[in-house]
């Protein structure tokens, strides 16, 4: 029984949020909160206390200032496509959803930059500038739905990160709201700004250091020529060896992707791509771009290396339509797994390219040991693996076993000199494995950095 009529913190915040945002952008009923209880990692669920949908930097600042004053935790969320539980709410938290912050604010083709709000969808950026001969390089598989804010939080990559880098390599500057509601600006409008690299610190911080509200991105000129080669192999290990040989030859493709037999079967069953070869144990997709003579020479060299490693066939796509068809299946691979299994659990680790054959064989053995099928579709060029563990969540105990298997795969990645995340982030899924990669002193230093930006953090 309450001894006074004093409102609880969330009730007080709700009143203040309603005054700032109006009732359409403040959600608190059970049915309104339900869609926000998880991100793409649906095995972890927790309803937030309140959901708010700001439209401007000033509104974000007011929301964070109020949370700070009341001592109520917040979690930032973009489109909710993340796969590591990075947008998983805390109990009784304020979930700040940036989906309505979807304006493209400035396009400056002369200086090859664009300023966007965090709710802008990734491929909207390229669509906005392609007519002028530019594009935005980071291209996660979910680029048709994921947003720039989420890409910044997790430092997303994509097919073309091998040659052009991940999100952090394309962020010039940001307007940033700190956890206490202070509005600040980091970076600038040109690359390599003097002073501390605060952009590099904040990209990949998963909302723990604040929220980006205006982002200045670097644009690239559309290459003169692009060609995609598809090589199919009788062994996954041969495809992995080809990747190392291509890089060893001094050729840096814009992207190199491997799909194994299981992922190919899933994609082919959906009709997402009709041009993948039948009965291949693996395919290797290689995209080369640049000036036309260079693309021609590199394509020939790549084809020779593929055949040297036992490729059954190498086909080439030169027109935009042909290239789109080849990439369509790769982009649809995760979703296609639903054809093979009612559930799947995707991991995201990084290994040295030279360890590809060994690690893929180890993953297969781990799958056999735990009794689960594991499909592999990944960014082979930079060693960013995405093993998909197939399971049935309706069977008691299977999720826990799958989580254990996923953890063993991450430990394997670290043992061979890699990392526990390439682009999906740490989130709720991997924080228990941080000590596998970082020493206690490393982790303590990270906490010190967080306290600089959030003095109340403990």
C-alpha atoms as one frame of an Amber mdcrd trajectory, in Angstrom:
protein
   0.000   0.000   0.000   1.364   3.426  -1.007   1.794   5.799   1.918   1.701
   8.903  -0.284   0.467   9.991  -3.654   4.009  10.466  -4.977   4.386   9.143
  -8.523   6.965   6.565  -9.524   9.848   7.719 -11.816   8.344   6.152 -14.973
   4.988   7.804 -14.285   6.664  11.187 -13.815   8.657  10.654 -17.011   5.534
   9.690 -18.930   3.910  13.009 -18.034   7.003  14.937 -19.123   7.388  12.927
 -22.343   3.756  13.540 -23.258   4.338  17.277 -22.879   7.364  17.115 -25.190
   6.237  14.575 -27.808   2.450  14.262 -27.604   0.532  11.053 -27.016   1.161
   9.577 -30.484   4.909   9.318 -29.814   4.823   8.019 -26.243   3.885   4.330
 -25.934   3.185   2.476 -22.703   0.310   0.034 -23.127   1.084  -3.688 -23.277
   0.123  -4.018 -26.949   2.147  -0.930 -27.937   5.272  -2.156 -26.142   5.127
  -5.735 -27.431   6.777  -5.060 -30.857   9.788  -3.546 -29.087  10.602  -6.419
 -26.716  13.513  -7.691 -28.844  15.590  -6.988 -31.931  16.501  -9.548 -34.623
  17.796 -11.876 -31.907  14.333 -13.031 -30.907  15.459 -15.602 -28.332  15.964
 -12.767 -25.807  12.875 -10.718 -24.920  12.087  -7.978 -22.415   9.407  -5.314
 -22.678  10.592  -1.758 -21.962   8.861   0.529 -19.473   8.117   3.271 -22.012
   8.835   3.737 -25.723   9.427   7.252 -27.051   9.862   8.300 -30.688  11.688
  11.635 -31.056  12.031  13.518 -34.334  14.870  15.955 -33.581  18.159  16.390
 -31.742  16.484  18.710 -29.254  13.818  16.121 -28.411  16.457  13.425 -27.888
  18.372  15.798 -25.608  15.274  16.536 -23.520  14.489  12.822 -23.179  18.005
  11.899 -22.077  18.175  14.849 -19.676  14.991  13.687 -17.969  16.182  10.075
 -17.773  19.452  11.277 -16.258  17.707  13.386 -13.653  15.368  10.570 -12.646
  18.067   7.894 -12.686  16.082   5.794 -15.174  18.111   3.772 -17.729  17.580
   4.220 -21.451  18.253   2.002 -24.457  18.504   3.325 -28.022  16.914   1.439
 -30.927  16.886   1.954 -34.675  14.998  -0.407 -36.979  15.451  -3.393 -34.657
  17.273  -5.502 -37.272  20.322  -6.161 -35.069  21.302  -9.765 -34.372  23.150
  -9.488 -31.057  20.493  -8.147 -28.685  22.034  -4.669 -28.882  18.574  -3.060
 -28.739  17.216  -5.416 -26.074  15.374  -3.261 -23.515  16.060  -3.357 -19.801
  13.182  -3.823 -17.397  11.504  -0.468 -16.693  13.821   1.376 -19.087  13.016
   4.125 -21.559  13.430   2.799 -25.100  14.380   5.647 -27.421  13.407   4.683
 -30.980  14.939   6.830 -33.734  12.807   5.425 -36.566  10.987   8.760 -37.102
  14.269  10.660 -37.476  14.451   9.850 -41.180  15.375  13.078 -42.930  18.258
  13.478 -45.369  19.392  16.939 -44.271  22.139  17.912 -46.734  23.699  16.475
 -49.891  27.076  17.959 -50.878  28.264  16.186 -54.009  31.140  18.603 -54.581
  32.710  17.500 -51.307  31.354  13.931 -51.436  29.355  13.991 -48.215  25.800
  13.725 -46.998  24.182  14.573 -43.649  21.368  12.318 -42.423  19.325  11.607
 -39.328  19.785   8.187 -37.665  16.451   6.784 -38.882  17.450   7.013 -42.558
  17.521   3.517 -44.087  20.960   2.446 -45.300  20.165   2.090 -48.997  18.208
   5.377 -49.069  21.599   7.080 -48.961  22.788   5.506 -52.208  19.378   6.031
 -53.818  19.566   9.740 -52.977  22.955  10.244 -54.646  23.234   7.566 -57.341
  21.882   9.895 -60.026  24.860  12.170 -59.433  27.333   9.302 -59.698  27.897
   8.541 -55.997  27.113   5.755 -53.542  27.462   4.843 -49.862  29.778   1.856
 -49.444  28.749   0.029 -46.212  26.029  -2.413 -47.267  24.827  -4.904 -44.619
  22.600  -7.697 -45.900  19.691  -5.912 -44.199  20.474  -2.630 -45.977  16.947
  -2.312 -47.356  15.576  -1.988 -43.803  18.417  -1.266 -41.338  19.111   2.362
 -40.435  22.229   4.494 -40.258  21.842   4.981 -36.502  21.893   1.239 -35.902
  24.809   0.840 -38.320  26.743   3.375 -36.252  25.846   1.699 -32.957  27.152
  -1.699 -34.112  29.795  -0.506 -36.633  28.117  -2.521 -39.389  29.978  -3.794
 -42.418  28.639  -5.660 -45.415  29.732  -7.186 -48.687  31.981  -4.285 -49.708
  33.805  -3.782 -46.399  36.828  -5.747 -47.665  38.002  -2.950 -49.948  36.152
   0.073 -48.571  35.911  -0.556 -44.833  33.073  -0.707 -42.317  30.842   2.091
 -41.026  33.548   3.826 -38.979  35.569   4.398 -42.158  32.702   6.394 -43.681
  31.580   8.591 -40.786  33.114  12.066 -40.941  31.260  13.708 -38.090  28.207
  13.493 -35.851  25.937  15.573 -33.707  25.854  13.539 -30.532  23.680  13.671
 -27.408  25.497  12.521 -24.268  23.719  10.496 -21.551  23.085  13.638 -19.484
  21.364  15.364 -22.424  24.309  17.538 -23.481  24.424  18.146 -27.237  27.927
  17.996 -28.685  29.596  17.575 -32.065  32.404  15.160 -32.870  34.500  14.799
 -35.999  33.851  17.302 -38.773  33.158  17.631 -42.474  36.520  16.376 -43.741
  38.439  13.145 -43.105  41.245  13.019 -40.549  40.197  15.887 -38.304  42.902
  16.938 -35.800  42.594  15.964 -32.158  41.110  12.891 -30.514  39.163  10.498
 -32.736  35.844  10.752 -30.912  33.979   9.484 -33.990  36.039   6.306 -33.882
  35.272   5.952 -30.181  31.542   6.427 -30.545  30.948   4.320 -33.643  30.393
   0.807 -32.289  29.642   1.966 -28.726  26.107   0.476 -28.990  24.366   3.462
 -27.420  26.376   3.326 -24.188  28.052   6.717 -24.801  24.970   8.527 -26.097
  22.946   8.796 -29.288  23.915  10.127 -32.727  21.228  12.458 -34.102  22.861
  13.943 -37.222  25.528  12.028 -39.107  27.889  13.266 -41.821  28.774  10.377
 -44.130  31.456  10.044 -46.775  30.257   9.298 -50.304  32.254   7.459 -52.963
  32.241   7.918 -56.708  30.565   5.104 -58.592  33.352   3.011 -60.188  33.804
   3.054 -63.942  33.528  -0.723 -64.234  32.265  -3.535 -61.995  32.382  -7.267
 -62.562  31.193 -10.158 -60.389  32.612 -13.666 -60.734  30.976 -16.796 -59.355
  33.175 -19.843 -58.825  31.777 -23.151 -57.562  33.793 -25.789 -55.733  33.561
 -29.387 -54.572  35.055 -28.422 -51.205  34.518 -25.417 -48.937  38.206 -25.540
 -48.018  39.137 -24.937 -51.674  36.972 -21.816 -51.756  38.711 -20.586 -48.583
  42.148 -21.249 -50.046  41.194 -19.248 -53.140  40.371 -16.253 -50.979  43.868
 -16.283 -49.472  45.462 -16.723 -52.903  43.586 -13.751 -54.368  44.691 -11.439
 -51.552  48.200 -12.911 -51.706  48.366 -11.990 -55.387  47.908  -8.323 -54.478
  44.303  -8.160 -55.695  41.825  -6.457 -53.361  38.292  -7.168 -54.624  35.488
  -4.929 -53.423  33.895  -8.047 -51.950  34.395 -11.794 -51.560  31.638 -13.997
 -50.135  31.424 -17.742 -49.514  28.195 -19.747 -49.283  28.271 -23.445 -48.409
  25.971 -26.219 -49.666  23.386 -25.783 -46.938  23.011 -22.051 -47.479  22.845
 -22.599 -51.239  20.052 -25.128 -50.824  18.120 -22.702 -48.648  18.441 -19.856
 -51.149  17.581 -22.050 -54.119  14.462 -23.325 -52.351  13.130 -19.757 -52.112
  13.787 -18.876 -55.760  15.887 -15.887 -54.647  18.544 -16.793 -57.186  18.175
 -19.175 -60.108  21.743 -18.816 -61.345  23.624 -20.649 -58.584  25.070 -23.992
 -59.692  23.540 -27.246 -58.508  25.393 -29.741 -56.313  28.198 -27.366 -55.359
  29.729 -27.744 -51.900  30.495 -24.020 -51.924  30.432 -20.981 -54.125  32.724
 -17.975 -54.006  31.406 -14.613 -55.176  34.121 -12.119 -56.093  33.402  -8.533
 -57.108  36.130  -6.387 -58.669  35.707  -2.718 -59.506  37.740   0.254 -60.725
  38.813   1.510 -64.120  37.888  -0.779 -67.005  41.399  -2.111 -67.926  42.134
  -2.888 -64.273  38.841  -4.731 -63.830  39.504  -6.760 -66.972  42.999  -7.765
 -65.842  41.950  -8.583 -62.275  38.964 -10.623 -63.442  41.200 -12.810 -65.588
  43.689 -13.254 -62.741  40.935 -14.133 -60.266  39.468 -16.719 -62.638  42.889
 -18.363 -63.027  43.320 -18.598 -59.248  39.861 -20.115 -58.890  40.630 -22.814
 -61.450  44.026 -23.407 -59.824  42.212 -24.284 -56.574  39.822 -26.688 -58.263
  36.852 -24.537 -59.277  34.440 -26.519 -61.424  33.300 -23.446 -63.289  33.727
 -19.660 -63.175  30.966 -17.458 -64.565  31.061 -13.694 -64.962  28.387 -11.030
 -64.611  29.186  -7.653 -66.131  25.810  -5.943 -66.538  23.999  -4.391 -63.536
  21.114  -6.827 -63.964  23.399  -9.874 -63.967  25.329  -8.621 -60.944  22.116
  -7.938 -59.052  20.928 -11.486 -59.697  24.156 -12.982 -58.337  24.067 -10.855
 -55.193  20.337 -11.337 -54.651  20.754 -14.854 -53.334  23.591 -13.868 -50.980
  21.542 -11.009 -49.526  18.596 -13.363 -48.973  20.614 -16.141 -47.326  19.735
 -15.454 -43.679  16.014 -15.200 -44.306  16.098 -18.287 -46.544  17.197 -20.456
 -43.615  13.557 -20.535 -42.557  13.049 -23.051 -45.362  15.393 -25.524 -43.655
  14.632 -25.020 -39.991  11.993 -23.373 -37.793  14.723 -21.420 -35.983  18.344
 -20.452 -36.476  20.957 -18.773 -34.308  23.561 -16.692 -36.136  26.992 -15.916
 -34.764  29.452 -13.275 -35.927  33.160 -13.848 -35.400  36.309 -12.818 -37.221
  39.366 -14.918 -38.020  42.555 -14.470 -40.062  41.923 -15.422 -43.687  44.669
 -18.040 -43.539  42.659 -19.876 -40.866  39.492 -20.224 -42.957  39.902 -23.869
 -43.916  40.877 -24.929 -40.390  38.090 -22.996 -38.654  35.362 -24.144 -41.054
  36.397 -27.754 -40.420  36.360 -27.119 -36.647  32.893 -25.555 -36.835  31.635
 -28.627 -38.696  33.071 -30.884 -35.978  31.507 -28.745 -33.241  28.144 -29.000
 -34.999  28.450 -32.793 -35.075  29.488 -32.869 -31.406  26.459 -30.847 -30.301
  24.111 -32.509 -32.799  23.155 -29.430 -34.857  23.522 -28.527 -38.509  25.567
 -25.380 -39.148  25.308 -23.415 -42.396  28.037 -20.980 -43.387  27.595 -17.800
 -45.398  30.086 -15.062 -44.740  32.372 -12.190 -45.739  35.331 -14.367 -46.677
  37.581 -11.526 -47.787  38.010 -10.110 -44.288  37.427 -13.371 -42.404  34.060
 -12.312 -40.953  32.183 -15.572 -40.329  28.421 -15.906 -39.929  27.731 -19.535
 -38.945  23.985 -20.205 -38.743  23.055 -22.933 -36.272  19.738 -24.584 -37.163
  17.459 -25.726 -34.332  13.875 -26.007 -33.116  13.045 -23.704 -30.225   9.913
 -25.703 -29.402  12.122 -28.575 -28.205  13.024 -27.958 -24.533  16.715 -27.308
 -23.963  17.709 -26.809 -27.598  18.179 -23.032 -27.320  20.558 -23.426 -24.380
  22.572 -26.050 -26.288  22.719 -23.817 -29.352  23.895 -20.861 -27.265  26.650
 -23.074 -25.846  27.673 -24.122 -29.359  27.709 -20.488 -30.481  29.959 -19.629
 -27.566  32.382 -22.416 -28.481  32.568 -21.011 -32.025  33.431 -17.556 -30.650
  36.130 -19.032 -28.398  37.544 -20.830 -31.440  37.720 -17.529 -33.329  39.675
 -15.928 -30.471  42.050 -18.896 -30.185  43.153 -18.546 -33.820  43.802 -14.815
 -33.423  40.371 -13.392 -34.266  37.528 -11.509 -32.607  34.102 -12.216 -31.089
  32.383  -9.719 -33.404  32.879  -8.386 -36.892  29.769  -6.280 -37.451  26.832
  -7.507 -35.365  28.167  -5.991 -32.154  28.342  -7.432 -28.640  24.876  -6.724
 -27.261  23.189  -8.976 -24.726  24.324 -12.036 -26.674  28.115 -11.767 -26.360
  28.887  -9.672 -23.308  29.558 -12.860 -21.337  32.411 -13.626 -23.779  34.204
 -10.277 -23.506  36.691 -11.789 -21.044  37.705 -14.353 -23.685  39.169 -11.524
 -25.737  39.991  -8.774 -23.233  41.974  -8.766 -20.008  40.499  -7.443 -16.744
  42.582  -4.306 -17.243  41.144  -3.820 -20.740  37.590  -4.157 -19.449  38.265
  -1.787 -16.562  39.627   0.818 -18.986  36.441   0.559 -21.050  34.414   1.279
 -17.916  36.552   4.337 -17.167  35.875   5.666 -20.661  32.159   5.171 -20.200
  32.223   7.098 -16.911  33.802  10.069 -18.730  30.649  10.379 -20.817  28.215
   9.196 -18.119  29.442  10.171 -14.626  26.496   8.364 -12.969  27.424   5.043
 -14.598  28.554   2.398 -12.128
